[in-house]
Amino acid sequence: MERRLEPINLESFLPLRETICESLRDAIRRGILRPGERLMEITLAEELGVSRTPVREAIRKLDQEGYVVMMPRRGTYVANMSIRDVNEIFEIRTALESLSCGLAAERVTSEELERLQKLLVMIGGFMKNGNIDKVVATDIEFHDMLYQATRNERLVGVIHNLREQLTRFRTLSMSYPGRLEATLEEHRTMVEAIAQGDVKAAKRAAERHMEHSEQTLLKAMEVQRKIEAKKAKDNAAKEQQKQSAANNEANVQ
């Protein structure tokens, strides 16, 4: 059996279910476990080096988060994300991100504002070095700091849940030509409005950021769809050639 997942670190301080969840989330985000792929508990357990029970518990949690879909009598599959799904998620996120920036403009501390500004500098540095993984990780930290500044834990919880549903596409979106530079400028506009305590400007900046993020993601998803369709077509052609060669050899014999 081809091993695609790394064995779980059983010495982790996190509960086993959470460690397995994070391992599977990461595999889905990175495309190791692909949309539409069926997940078999026994196979995952063998690859991760754990029993099936915590794997089953982790899959249930991932189902709640939208990473997988559990279908009665048919099994569990990595969730596909349709254009309608993206539209619905961004429709909600735009409203919540706007609210978050508005609240942050009213409630941010000087320490939080300084950290937001430093994170923007860090993102710019990682962009120059072409380190997309660091850009993505720091972008997440930037948004987490912004959410913290709202002083509204329930709002933060709802946003995190929605954000998780699109996290696996973050690298895909950030890799789209021109998106990194645009994102950095959009973030700067948001921070400037927050620093000035301009609630309306902060909200508008967040809404524009979400609008552009959605447009870019949809474009990136379409490019990926075309690449995967071409790959599937090429593979089918190769298989057909192999079958024709095998049939010709059989006829000769």
Backbone as CSV, one residue per row, in Angstrom:
resi,resn,N_x,N_y,N_z,CA_x,CA_y,CA_z,C_x,C_y,C_z
1,MET,0.834,-1.207,0.000,0.000,0.000,0.000,0.870,1.258,0.000
2,GLU,0.591,2.179,-0.915,1.343,3.421,-0.970,0.980,4.294,0.227
3,ARG,2.001,4.693,1.000,1.751,5.516,2.170,1.805,6.993,1.771
4,ARG,0.720,7.718,2.045,0.680,9.136,1.717,0.681,10.019,2.956
5,LEU,0.261,9.444,4.089,0.160,10.211,5.326,1.259,9.811,6.297
6,GLU,1.781,10.787,7.023,2.816,10.516,8.016,2.182,9.950,9.284
7,PRO,2.843,8.981,9.933,2.316,8.433,11.188,2.128,9.532,12.231
8,ILE,1.109,9.386,13.041,0.792,10.363,14.074,1.851,10.335,15.174
9,ASN,2.203,11.526,15.665,3.088,11.629,16.822,2.264,11.386,18.082
10,LEU,2.428,10.204,18.643,1.608,9.822,19.798,2.011,10.557,21.069
11,GLU,3.126,11.296,21.029,3.577,12.038,22.203,3.073,13.480,22.183
12,SER,2.251,13.823,21.195,1.715,15.179,21.107,0.882,15.502,22.342
13,PHE,0.912,16.770,22.752,0.143,17.197,23.934,-1.347,17.304,23.626
14,LEU,-1.707,17.298,22.340,-3.116,17.380,21.959,-3.801,16.030,22.105
15,PRO,-5.114,16.014,22.331,-5.854,14.747,22.315,-5.661,14.062,20.965
16,LEU,-5.675,12.724,20.955,-5.397,11.973,19.741,-6.350,12.360,18.617
17,ARG,-7.628,12.548,18.933,-8.597,12.911,17.900,-8.208,14.223,17.226
18,GLU,-7.757,15.201,18.019,-7.382,16.497,17.462,-6.133,16.385,16.609
19,THR,-5.189,15.546,17.029,-3.961,15.353,16.251,-4.283,14.730,14.901
20,ILE,-5.182,13.742,14.909,-5.595,13.095,13.656,-6.348,14.094,12.780
21,CYS,-7.217,14.888,13.382,-7.969,15.915,12.637,-7.021,16.844,11.906
22,GLU,-6.008,17.326,12.615,-5.078,18.271,12.010,-4.283,17.620,10.885
23,SER,-3.923,16.354,11.070,-3.193,15.635,10.030,-4.043,15.503,8.771
24,LEU,-5.314,15.147,8.937,-6.205,14.985,7.786,-6.550,16.329,7.151
25,ARG,-6.746,17.368,7.974,-6.997,18.705,7.440,-5.835,19.137,6.543
26,ASP,-4.625,18.947,7.060,-3.440,19.351,6.318,-3.339,18.586,4.997
27,ALA,-3.652,17.293,5.028,-3.592,16.477,3.805,-4.628,16.948,2.781
28,ILE,-5.798,17.380,3.252,-6.834,17.885,2.348,-6.431,19.241,1.792
29,ARG,-5.898,20.115,2.659,-5.475,21.446,2.210,-4.392,21.355,1.149
30,ARG,-3.475,20.392,1.323,-2.339,20.264,0.415,-2.659,19.418,-0.813
31,GLY,-3.874,18.891,-0.873,-4.274,18.118,-2.039,-3.799,16.685,-2.027
32,ILE,-3.254,16.223,-0.902,-2.850,14.819,-0.789,-4.101,13.939,-0.798
33,LEU,-5.106,14.380,-0.055,-6.430,13.761,-0.113,-7.282,14.709,-0.964
34,ARG,-7.713,14.257,-2.118,-8.311,15.139,-3.112,-9.842,15.168,-3.022
35,PRO,-10.459,16.270,-3.469,-11.920,16.371,-3.478,-12.556,15.188,-4.194
36,GLY,-13.571,14.597,-3.572,-14.259,13.453,-4.151,-13.650,12.106,-3.789
37,GLU,-12.474,12.120,-3.190,-11.819,10.854,-2.833,-12.506,10.206,-1.633
38,ARG,-12.703,8.897,-1.711,-13.325,8.189,-0.599,-12.291,7.927,0.492
39,LEU,-12.685,8.149,1.738,-11.809,7.929,2.878,-12.218,6.645,3.597
40,MET,-11.293,5.714,3.687,-11.550,4.442,4.357,-10.899,4.472,5.736
41,GLU,-11.700,4.250,6.768,-11.186,4.322,8.133,-10.002,3.393,8.359
42,ILE,-10.111,2.166,7.892,-9.053,1.192,8.143,-7.752,1.587,7.459
43,THR,-7.861,2.147,6.239,-6.663,2.586,5.504,-6.008,3.766,6.200
44,LEU,-6.820,4.741,6.610,-6.289,5.908,7.309,-5.636,5.506,8.623
45,ALA,-6.273,4.593,9.338,-5.738,4.136,10.627,-4.377,3.467,10.442
46,GLU,-4.252,2.657,9.396,-2.983,1.969,9.135,-1.884,2.958,8.779
47,GLU,-2.213,3.944,7.948,-1.206,4.924,7.538,-0.783,5.814,8.706
48,LEU,-1.745,6.176,9.549,-1.452,7.071,10.664,-0.898,6.337,11.884
49,GLY,-1.005,5.011,11.870,-0.482,4.218,12.983,-1.317,4.302,14.240
50,VAL,-2.652,4.384,14.052,-3.561,4.479,15.200,-4.713,3.496,14.992
51,SER,-5.585,3.404,15.990,-6.747,2.531,15.864,-7.855,3.255,15.096
52,ARG,-8.892,2.513,14.734,-9.953,3.098,13.928,-10.858,4.044,14.709
53,THR,-10.983,3.830,16.026,-11.919,4.638,16.815,-11.591,6.133,16.775
54,PRO,-10.355,6.567,17.072,-10.073,8.013,16.998,-10.144,8.556,15.576
55,VAL,-9.892,7.703,14.571,-10.031,8.128,13.180,-11.496,8.425,12.894
56,ARG,-12.373,7.541,13.379,-13.814,7.740,13.180,-14.271,9.036,13.854
57,GLU,-13.765,9.300,15.057,-14.121,10.522,15.777,-13.623,11.757,15.037
58,ALA,-12.406,11.665,14.490,-11.838,12.792,13.749,-12.643,13.072,12.488
59,ILE,-13.061,12.022,11.806,-13.841,12.190,10.573,-15.178,12.867,10.871
60,ARG,-15.802,12.509,11.988,-17.064,13.164,12.364,-16.862,14.660,12.564
61,LYS,-15.736,15.030,13.187,-15.448,16.451,13.407,-15.187,17.153,12.074
62,LEU,-14.461,16.492,11.184,-14.186,17.082,9.874,-15.460,17.235,9.055
63,ASP,-16.420,16.337,9.279,-17.720,16.447,8.616,-18.435,17.714,9.084
64,GLN,-18.356,17.986,10.384,-18.984,19.191,10.934,-18.316,20.455,10.407
65,GLU,-17.025,20.377,10.150,-16.274,21.535,9.666,-16.405,21.731,8.157
66,GLY,-16.952,20.724,7.464,-17.136,20.857,6.029,-16.003,20.321,5.180
67,TYR,-15.018,19.673,5.818,-13.899,19.115,5.052,-14.277,17.814,4.364
68,VAL,-15.149,17.030,4.967,-15.571,15.763,4.381,-17.093,15.680,4.411
69,VAL,-17.609,14.735,3.646,-19.061,14.494,3.611,-19.297,13.023,3.948
70,MET,-20.086,12.770,4.982,-20.417,11.402,5.370,-21.773,11.058,4.770
71,MET,-21.799,10.043,3.897,-23.021,9.673,3.192,-23.473,8.289,3.658
72,PRO,-24.667,8.198,4.245,-25.157,6.905,4.742,-25.111,5.819,3.676
73,ARG,-24.544,4.687,4.044,-24.450,3.487,3.199,-23.544,3.682,1.975
74,ARG,-22.927,4.845,1.867,-22.035,5.076,0.716,-20.606,5.416,1.126
75,GLY,-20.421,5.815,2.379,-19.076,6.091,2.848,-18.798,7.570,3.051
76,THR,-17.527,7.873,3.322,-17.086,9.241,3.587,-16.174,9.709,2.466
77,TYR,-16.392,10.942,2.001,-15.621,11.478,0.882,-15.087,12.863,1.225
78,VAL,-13.932,13.199,0.661,-13.411,14.552,0.791,-14.391,15.480,0.076
79,ALA,-14.798,16.535,0.750,-15.844,17.406,0.212,-15.379,18.170,-1.017
80,ASN,-16.233,18.212,-2.015,-16.031,19.091,-3.158,-16.542,20.479,-2.784
81,MET,-16.034,21.506,-3.438,-16.500,22.861,-3.184,-17.020,23.434,-4.494
82,SER,-18.334,23.656,-4.560,-18.940,24.179,-5.778,-18.879,25.706,-5.789
83,ILE,-19.177,26.296,-6.946,-19.224,27.750,-7.044,-20.295,28.301,-6.104
84,ARG,-21.408,27.583,-6.015,-22.469,28.038,-5.112,-21.993,28.022,-3.666
85,ASP,-21.237,26.979,-3.279,-20.698,26.908,-1.919,-19.811,28.114,-1.631
86,VAL,-18.919,28.421,-2.582,-18.014,29.558,-2.412,-18.804,30.856,-2.280
87,ASN,-19.800,31.035,-3.142,-20.618,32.250,-3.090,-21.310,32.406,-1.743
88,GLU,-21.873,31.317,-1.243,-22.599,31.379,0.030,-21.668,31.682,1.195
89,ILE,-20.499,31.035,1.189,-19.540,31.260,2.275,-19.052,32.704,2.267
90,PHE,-18.708,33.213,1.079,-18.209,34.585,1.012,-19.304,35.609,1.301
91,GLU,-20.534,35.269,0.988,-21.644,36.174,1.296,-21.712,36.418,2.802
92,ILE,-21.551,35.338,3.555,-21.585,35.456,5.017,-20.299,36.084,5.536
93,ARG,-19.172,35.613,5.014,-17.876,36.112,5.496,-17.710,37.603,5.242
94,THR,-18.215,38.072,4.120,-18.086,39.502,3.822,-18.758,40.344,4.897
95,ALA,-19.953,39.917,5.303,-20.678,40.647,6.352,-19.917,40.584,7.677
96,LEU,-19.385,39.406,8.002,-18.694,39.233,9.283,-17.328,39.921,9.298
97,GLU,-16.619,39.863,8.171,-15.313,40.531,8.101,-15.495,42.045,8.178
98,SER,-16.545,42.545,7.560,-16.851,43.973,7.634,-17.130,44.379,9.075
99,LEU,-17.942,43.564,9.749,-18.238,43.827,11.160,-16.965,43.789,11.992
100,SER,-16.107,42.806,11.710,-14.864,42.652,12.471,-13.971,43.878,12.336
101,CYS,-13.801,44.348,11.112,-12.943,45.514,10.899,-13.534,46.764,11.551
102,GLY,-14.850,46.873,11.499,-15.497,48.006,12.146,-15.292,47.999,13.653
103,LEU,-15.455,46.830,14.254,-15.247,46.707,15.704,-13.784,46.925,16.067
104,ALA,-12.885,46.406,15.231,-11.457,46.584,15.489,-11.079,48.063,15.454
105,ALA,-11.692,48.819,14.545,-11.418,50.261,14.463,-11.824,50.972,15.749
106,GLU,-12.805,50.419,16.428,-13.284,51.022,17.680,-12.510,50.525,18.898
107,ARG,-12.002,49.265,18.831,-11.522,48.620,20.047,-10.060,48.197,20.040
108,VAL,-9.359,48.329,18.933,-7.983,47.854,18.843,-7.085,48.571,19.853
109,THR,-6.142,47.843,20.439,-5.156,48.437,21.340,-3.927,48.863,20.536
110,SER,-3.102,49.682,21.128,-1.887,50.121,20.437,-0.954,48.949,20.179
111,GLU,-0.915,47.985,21.108,-0.069,46.803,20.929,-0.561,45.948,19.761
112,GLU,-1.874,45.766,19.667,-2.443,44.984,18.569,-2.212,45.676,17.229
113,LEU,-2.365,46.977,17.213,-2.155,47.736,15.981,-0.698,47.620,15.522
114,GLU,0.211,47.705,16.482,1.635,47.563,16.151,1.923,46.174,15.593
115,ARG,1.288,45.155,16.178,1.499,43.788,15.697,0.945,43.618,14.287
116,LEU,-0.215,44.182,14.011,-0.802,44.112,12.668,0.150,44.728,11.640
117,GLN,0.728,45.853,11.987,1.640,46.531,11.072,2.913,45.714,10.851
118,LYS,3.416,45.086,11.920,4.618,44.247,11.793,4.342,43.022,10.921
119,LEU,3.155,42.460,11.060,2.798,41.288,10.262,2.745,41.637,8.776
120,LEU,2.300,42.844,8.457,2.279,43.272,7.057,3.701,43.359,6.500
121,VAL,4.623,43.860,7.321,6.030,43.935,6.904,6.579,42.529,6.682
122,MET,6.235,41.614,7.578,6.697,40.235,7.453,6.161,39.593,6.172
123,ILE,4.886,39.815,5.892,4.277,39.256,4.676,4.997,39.775,3.438
124,GLY,5.305,41.071,3.438,6.027,41.652,2.313,7.397,41.012,2.120
125,GLY,8.085,40.727,3.231,9.387,40.083,3.152,9.306,38.671,2.615
126,PHE,8.316,37.925,3.072,8.142,36.551,2.585,7.769,36.536,1.098
127,MET,7.014,37.553,0.678,6.651,37.643,-0.743,7.900,37.826,-1.608
128,LYS,8.821,38.692,-1.156,10.046,38.936,-1.914,10.886,37.663,-2.027
129,ASN,10.846,36.838,-0.969,11.625,35.597,-0.966,10.901,34.454,-1.674
130,GLY,9.654,34.716,-2.087,8.881,33.686,-2.771,8.450,32.547,-1.861
131,ASN,8.340,32.821,-0.557,7.969,31.781,0.411,6.458,31.809,0.627
132,ILE,5.724,31.127,-0.260,4.262,31.169,-0.219,3.701,30.562,1.056
133,ASP,4.351,29.506,1.571,3.862,28.879,2.802,3.914,29.850,3.978
134,LYS,4.999,30.619,4.071,5.128,31.609,5.145,4.136,32.754,4.955
135,VAL,3.900,33.126,3.707,2.913,34.175,3.424,1.539,33.742,3.920
136,VAL,1.160,32.513,3.597,-0.149,31.990,3.993,-0.259,31.929,5.516
137,ALA,0.775,31.399,6.178,0.747,31.265,7.638,0.668,32.629,8.316
138,THR,1.407,33.600,7.804,1.414,34.935,8.403,0.113,35.670,8.105
139,ASP,-0.464,35.407,6.952,-1.762,35.991,6.620,-2.829,35.506,7.601
140,ILE,-2.769,34.234,7.950,-3.705,33.687,8.934,-3.509,34.373,10.284
141,GLU,-2.233,34.548,10.672,-1.938,35.226,11.942,-2.451,36.662,11.925
142,PHE,-2.322,37.317,10.775,-2.806,38.693,10.635,-4.307,38.764,10.901
143,HIS,-5.052,37.875,10.267,-6.506,37.888,10.457,-6.887,37.505,11.885
144,ASP,-6.148,36.578,12.476,-6.430,36.206,13.869,-6.241,37.401,14.807
145,MET,-5.194,38.179,14.571,-4.959,39.365,15.398,-6.063,40.394,15.192
146,LEU,-6.517,40.528,13.946,-7.606,41.460,13.665,-8.878,41.026,14.389
147,TYR,-9.166,39.714,14.358,-10.362,39.213,15.039,-10.260,39.425,16.546
148,GLN,-9.058,39.232,17.079,-8.852,39.429,18.513,-9.208,40.857,18.919
149,ALA,-8.915,41.786,18.039,-9.163,43.199,18.336,-10.649,43.539,18.410
150,THR,-11.532,42.630,17.950,-12.972,42.908,18.011,-13.516,42.795,19.425
151,ARG,-12.832,42.027,20.272,-13.293,41.751,21.649,-14.648,41.023,21.655
152,ASN,-14.900,40.242,20.625,-16.174,39.520,20.525,-15.869,38.054,20.219
153,GLU,-15.848,37.231,21.251,-15.446,35.836,21.096,-16.416,35.036,20.237
154,ARG,-17.697,35.322,20.334,-18.671,34.584,19.520,-18.488,34.887,18.037
155,LEU,-18.224,36.124,17.725,-17.965,36.511,16.338,-16.732,35.787,15.813
156,VAL,-15.696,35.741,16.625,-14.457,35.071,16.234,-14.711,33.594,15.954
157,GLY,-15.509,32.951,16.815,-15.807,31.530,16.640,-16.534,31.250,15.331
158,VAL,-17.497,32.090,14.997,-18.262,31.899,13.755,-17.364,32.104,12.537
159,ILE,-16.530,33.135,12.565,-15.632,33.404,11.436,-14.641,32.268,11.247
160,HIS,-14.089,31.754,12.332,-13.128,30.658,12.235,-13.757,29.439,11.571
161,ASN,-14.999,29.151,11.915,-15.677,28.002,11.318,-15.832,28.179,9.809
162,LEU,-16.220,29.367,9.375,-16.377,29.636,7.951,-15.026,29.627,7.241
163,ARG,-14.029,30.208,7.889,-12.706,30.276,7.278,-12.130,28.883,7.063
164,GLU,-12.382,27.976,8.015,-11.864,26.612,7.895,-12.373,25.934,6.621
165,GLN,-13.582,26.277,6.209,-14.159,25.627,5.033,-13.449,26.014,3.739
166,LEU,-12.692,27.112,3.782,-11.985,27.554,2.582,-10.465,27.511,2.735
167,THR,-9.991,27.083,3.898,-8.551,27.107,4.164,-7.771,26.284,3.155
168,ARG,-8.338,25.138,2.724,-7.591,24.285,1.787,-7.363,24.951,0.442
169,PHE,-8.123,26.044,0.165,-7.954,26.743,-1.108,-7.081,27.991,-0.972
170,ARG,-6.599,28.265,0.246,-5.868,29.516,0.482,-4.596,29.606,-0.373
171,THR,-3.814,28.520,-0.378,-2.579,28.526,-1.167,-2.887,28.647,-2.645
172,LEU,-3.938,27.961,-3.095,-4.354,28.044,-4.499,-4.682,29.477,-4.871
173,SER,-5.433,30.162,-4.010,-5.838,31.541,-4.276,-4.637,32.479,-4.237
174,MET,-3.786,32.306,-3.211,-2.620,33.185,-3.059,-1.629,33.017,-4.203
175,SER,-1.622,31.846,-4.825,-0.686,31.577,-5.914,-1.147,32.159,-7.244
176,TYR,-2.388,32.636,-7.293,-2.911,33.199,-8.541,-2.144,34.473,-8.878
177,PRO,-1.741,34.656,-10.133,-0.918,35.813,-10.521,-1.475,37.147,-10.040
178,GLY,-0.650,37.888,-9.310,-1.012,39.218,-8.845,-1.766,39.271,-7.540
179,ARG,-2.220,38.100,-7.044,-3.058,38.129,-5.845,-2.281,38.492,-4.591
180,LEU,-1.053,38.038,-4.472,-0.269,38.345,-3.277,-0.103,39.848,-3.095
181,GLU,0.304,40.517,-4.161,0.520,41.956,-4.090,-0.780,42.696,-3.776
182,ALA,-1.873,42.263,-4.413,-3.170,42.907,-4.182,-3.634,42.705,-2.741
183,THR,-3.432,41.487,-2.226,-3.839,41.186,-0.849,-3.092,42.068,0.140
184,LEU,-1.794,42.230,-0.070,-0.998,43.055,0.843,-1.509,44.491,0.852
185,GLU,-1.805,45.038,-0.314,-2.315,46.410,-0.388,-3.689,46.528,0.269
186,GLU,-4.529,45.511,0.088,-5.858,45.524,0.708,-5.739,45.478,2.230
187,HIS,-4.789,44.676,2.709,-4.555,44.602,4.156,-4.062,45.951,4.701
188,ARG,-3.186,46.592,3.955,-2.669,47.892,4.393,-3.790,48.919,4.499
189,THR,-4.696,48.883,3.537,-5.838,49.802,3.559,-6.710,49.547,4.783
190,MET,-6.916,48.275,5.098,-7.706,47.923,6.278,-7.040,48.427,7.555
191,VAL,-5.739,48.199,7.678,-5.014,48.594,8.895,-4.979,50.122,9.030
192,GLU,-4.819,50.832,7.915,-4.811,52.293,7.965,-6.143,52.831,8.490
193,ALA,-7.234,52.235,8.009,-8.557,52.678,8.465,-8.753,52.359,9.950
194,ILE,-8.292,51.181,10.360,-8.406,50.789,11.774,-7.571,51.718,12.647
195,ALA,-6.361,52.037,12.191,-5.470,52.914,12.951,-6.083,54.303,13.141
196,GLN,-6.844,54.754,12.140,-7.479,56.069,12.207,-8.814,56.038,12.956
197,GLY,-9.242,54.823,13.322,-10.520,54.698,14.014,-11.698,54.983,13.117
198,ASP,-11.498,54.846,11.799,-12.550,55.139,10.820,-13.354,53.861,10.557
199,VAL,-14.460,53.720,11.249,-15.263,52.508,11.186,-15.790,52.250,9.772
200,LYS,-16.344,53.274,9.148,-16.914,53.097,7.805,-15.847,52.702,6.787
201,ALA,-14.704,53.352,6.846,-13.626,53.035,5.904,-13.094,51.624,6.135
202,ALA,-13.025,51.230,7.412,-12.543,49.883,7.745,-13.502,48.832,7.191
203,LYS,-14.779,49.065,7.328,-15.783,48.136,6.809,-15.703,48.038,5.293
204,ARG,-15.588,49.180,4.630,-15.506,49.180,3.165,-14.261,48.435,2.691
205,ALA,-13.156,48.639,3.391,-11.900,47.974,3.018,-12.028,46.463,3.151
206,ALA,-12.690,46.026,4.214,-12.887,44.589,4.417,-13.790,44.002,3.342
207,GLU,-14.832,44.727,2.989,-15.757,44.245,1.953,-15.061,44.120,0.595
208,ARG,-14.226,45.104,0.262,-13.478,45.027,-1.003,-12.497,43.862,-0.985
209,HIS,-11.866,43.658,0.152,-10.917,42.552,0.287,-11.614,41.214,0.062
210,MET,-12.785,41.041,0.653,-13.533,39.800,0.484,-14.021,39.628,-0.951
211,GLU,-14.469,40.710,-1.563,-14.941,40.654,-2.950,-13.827,40.197,-3.882
212,HIS,-12.648,40.804,-3.725,-11.514,40.444,-4.571,-11.024,39.021,-4.274
213,SER,-11.077,38.632,-3.011,-10.657,37.278,-2.631,-11.564,36.230,-3.283
214,GLU,-12.859,36.492,-3.276,-13.804,35.558,-3.887,-13.581,35.461,-5.389
215,GLN,-13.418,36.595,-6.039,-13.209,36.602,-7.494,-11.950,35.820,-7.868
216,THR,-10.879,36.032,-7.099,-9.622,35.344,-7.382,-9.746,33.851,-7.169
217,LEU,-10.392,33.459,-6.075,-10.545,32.033,-5.788,-11.330,31.335,-6.892
218,LEU,-12.400,31.945,-7.352,-13.197,31.337,-8.417,-12.379,31.188,-9.702
219,LYS,-11.563,32.188,-10.012,-10.702,32.097,-11.193,-9.674,30.977,-11.028
220,ALA,-9.079,30.898,-9.831,-8.064,29.873,-9.574,-8.669,28.480,-9.625
221,MET,-9.883,28.327,-9.097,-10.565,27.034,-9.135,-10.855,26.602,-10.566
222,GLU,-11.214,27.567,-11.425,-11.494,27.257,-12.824,-10.219,26.809,-13.544
223,VAL,-9.103,27.480,-13.257,-7.822,27.086,-13.851,-7.461,25.676,-13.410
224,GLN,-7.628,25.401,-12.114,-7.314,24.070,-11.594,-8.224,23.011,-12.224
225,ARG,-9.501,23.355,-12.400,-10.432,22.401,-13.007,-9.987,22.035,-14.424
226,LYS,-9.554,23.024,-15.190,-9.108,22.779,-16.552,-7.848,21.916,-16.577
227,ILE,-6.941,22.177,-15.638,-5.703,21.390,-15.560,-6.013,19.936,-15.244
228,GLU,-6.912,19.727,-14.270,-7.272,18.367,-13.877,-8.028,17.648,-14.993
229,ALA,-8.880,18.395,-15.733,-9.616,17.788,-16.844,-8.652,17.352,-17.946
230,LYS,-7.655,18.187,-18.229,-6.660,17.835,-19.250,-5.843,16.630,-18.818
231,LYS,-5.488,16.596,-17.527,-4.711,15.473,-17.001,-5.512,14.178,-17.116
232,ALA,-6.803,14.246,-16.782,-7.664,13.060,-16.880,-7.793,12.614,-18.339
233,LYS,-7.910,13.580,-19.247,-8.025,13.256,-20.678,-6.746,12.597,-21.184
234,ASP,-5.592,13.140,-20.760,-4.303,12.573,-21.178,-4.125,11.155,-20.642
235,ASN,-4.524,10.949,-19.393,-4.405,9.618,-18.798,-5.298,8.608,-19.515
236,ALA,-6.505,9.066,-19.874,-7.426,8.176,-20.588,-6.860,7.814,-21.964
237,ALA,-6.225,8.782,-22.619,-5.631,8.522,-23.935,-4.486,7.524,-23.828
238,LYS,-3.685,7.655,-22.766,-2.574,6.725,-22.558,-3.087,5.309,-22.315
239,GLU,-4.135,5.210,-21.514,-4.711,3.890,-21.233,-5.275,3.267,-22.508
240,GLN,-5.891,4.115,-23.333,-6.456,3.620,-24.596,-5.341,3.126,-25.524
241,GLN,-4.220,3.824,-25.541,-3.084,3.413,-26.350,-2.518,2.076,-25.873
242,LYS,-2.423,1.932,-24.555,-1.927,0.682,-23.985,-2.845,-0.480,-24.354
243,GLN,-4.166,-0.220,-24.257,-5.133,-1.270,-24.569,-5.070,-1.646,-26.041
244,SER,-4.895,-0.636,-26.914,-4.807,-0.915,-28.353,-3.550,-1.709,-28.673
245,ALA,-2.442,-1.357,-27.999,-1.192,-2.075,-28.214,-1.318,-3.525,-27.761
246,ALA,-1.996,-3.719,-26.613,-2.203,-5.077,-26.094,-3.085,-5.899,-27.046
247,ASN,-4.117,-5.244,-27.594,-5.021,-5.960,-28.521,-4.288,-6.319,-29.817
248,ASN,-3.458,-5.425,-30.326,-2.697,-5.705,-31.537,-1.721,-6.864,-31.335
249,GLU,-1.090,-6.869,-30.148,-0.157,-7.963,-29.842,-0.887,-9.279,-29.764
250,ALA,-2.090,-9.263,-29.181,-2.888,-10.501,-29.054,-3.317,-10.999,-30.437
251,ASN,-3.654,-10.064,-31.336,-4.069,-10.455,-32.685,-2.915,-11.078,-33.482
252,VAL,-1.707,-10.528,-33.267,-0.528,-11.041,-33.958,-0.244,-12.479,-33.537
253,GLN,-0.411,-12.724,-32.236,-0.153,-14.049,-31.710,-1.223,-15.036,-32.176
